[in-house]
């Protein structure tokens, strides 16, 4: 009887798991947070096959934690693939009494599995070689330890193997982080497009800064951080040089253009607010940016729309798709810039759709196709029980409260009503019995610089003398048509939240 780690059932399992950890670490080291990472295709499969009820629960209850749990599950599953490959190779080597087979077999099988999942033959070596290296290490430690050493020595060899695997995971995480492209608007490079007026963009951004209310802790009119919601834990990594957009389906002629052609077309800079249909009444999934892009009508007119249902399906690189009335798309933009910079990867680089006044889900990122439909069809979220393709519901959010030095309490937030605009925000400090007008920020400038942006939020602020004892503050908005926001409370599922926002103060 021997004391080699690989000659015991527990030892083989331990080495196999260590190989799985090392394989994942190696894959991340060479790819970063990209679709070629071994766990990415597993995560995509999970996200697209989960029942609608689970997806809805994850969005409305868990939020970003839901995506993180999905990615963690995918990492565990991908690691198990590598661990099983290593275990099979070790057992085969034992059966054949061949010391080369465990390491070589681990490398070959892991490489084959990774290549099959990711479609990346060369990058799959990042998973295969570290996994095989762990098996080689375990064999080397066994050979160095001999066959008659105490049990404690075997444990030291096992711990050494695990330690190397954990060390590889730390190194892989650091290297992979360095290879992950920027996903934030603040770190994106400055936009340089022949068809864009960058001086106009800067003028508009300066105006937005000047018009933001001076309330510390309240997000400015142009969001410093912009929410990200999509069906991916790992976003697509698209090469703009290979990207194309096609208008297909019920058209007189299909139209296709590339990134350079799009950037050469006359563009506009437009302030627009996006709100997620899965947002809560007073949630944080609503933000505003200055978007630079080409009016989509130019492509639709060139293609010659002949839709039988007056509806369109937008499709993306990540296999996301959403259907909605084509009238909503008219007046929209094909966006390649955000706040005077290149559109970040997390917001749809190289090109996304901007559909004014509608829920965020139809503003498709990583856009590749506009399919004009003959008959209605269900989009990704509609197949999962949502109906969020219509206009956004009005909301006044209360995101800031503070006591001023003079004893008054100051409340502040944002209000948004899509294309209907915001004319007033009303605040009640007695639970909705009486109402007073809040102070609004000046509207963001329109595309031509004159008048108000047609699809952008406004900030509001209201200060008052708080009554003695507890009280409830309530906020509501009045749109540009004079309609008061409904008090009826609805949940995000299936067509977005509604209702007044309130907050209790002691």
HELIX and SHEET records of a PDB file:
HELIX    1   1 UNK A    5  UNK A    7  5                                   3    
HELIX    2   2 UNK A    9  UNK A   31  1                                  23    
HELIX    3   3 UNK A   38  UNK A   49  1                                  12    
HELIX    4   4 UNK A   52  UNK A   57  1                                   6    
HELIX    5   5 UNK A   58  UNK A   62  3                                   5    
HELIX    6   6 UNK A   64  UNK A   96  1                                  33    
HELIX    7   7 UNK A  101  UNK A  118  1                                  18    
HELIX    8   8 UNK A  125  UNK A  145  1                                  21    
HELIX    9   9 UNK A  151  UNK A  179  1                                  29    
HELIX   10  10 UNK A  198  UNK A  211  1                                  14    
HELIX   11  11 UNK A  259  UNK A  264  1                                   6    
HELIX   12  12 UNK A  297  UNK A  303  1                                   7    
HELIX   13  13 UNK A  326  UNK A  329  1                                   4    
HELIX   14  14 UNK A  345  UNK A  347  5                                   3    
HELIX   15  15 UNK A  360  UNK A  362  5                                   3    
HELIX   16  16 UNK A  382  UNK A  384  5                                   3    
HELIX   17  17 UNK A  418  UNK A  420  5                                   3    
SHEET    1   A 5 UNK A 255  UNK A 258  0                                        
SHEET    2   A 5 UNK A 244  UNK A 249 -1                                        
SHEET    3   A 5 UNK A 367  UNK A 372  1                                        
SHEET    4   A 5 UNK A 311  UNK A 316 -1                                        
SHEET    5   A 5 UNK A 321  UNK A 325 -1                                        
SHEET    1   B 4 UNK A 268  UNK A 275  0                                        
SHEET    2   B 4 UNK A 286  UNK A 295 -1                                        
SHEET    3   B 4 UNK A 333  UNK A 338 -1                                        
SHEET    4   B 4 UNK A 341  UNK A 342 -1                                        
SHEET    1   C 4 UNK A 268  UNK A 275  0                                        
SHEET    2   C 4 UNK A 286  UNK A 295 -1                                        
SHEET    3   C 4 UNK A 333  UNK A 338 -1                                        
SHEET    4   C 4 UNK A 352  UNK A 354 -1                                        
SHEET    1   D 4 UNK A 395  UNK A 403  0                                        
SHEET    2   D 4 UNK A 409  UNK A 416 -1                                        
SHEET    3   D 4 UNK A 458  UNK A 464 -1                                        
SHEET    4   D 4 UNK A 439  UNK A 440 -1                                        
SHEET    1   E 4 UNK A 436  UNK A 437  0                                        
SHEET    2   E 4 UNK A 422  UNK A 428 -1                                        
SHEET    3   E 4 UNK A 471  UNK A 479 -1                                        
SHEET    4   E 4 UNK A 501  UNK A 505 -1                                        
END                                                                             
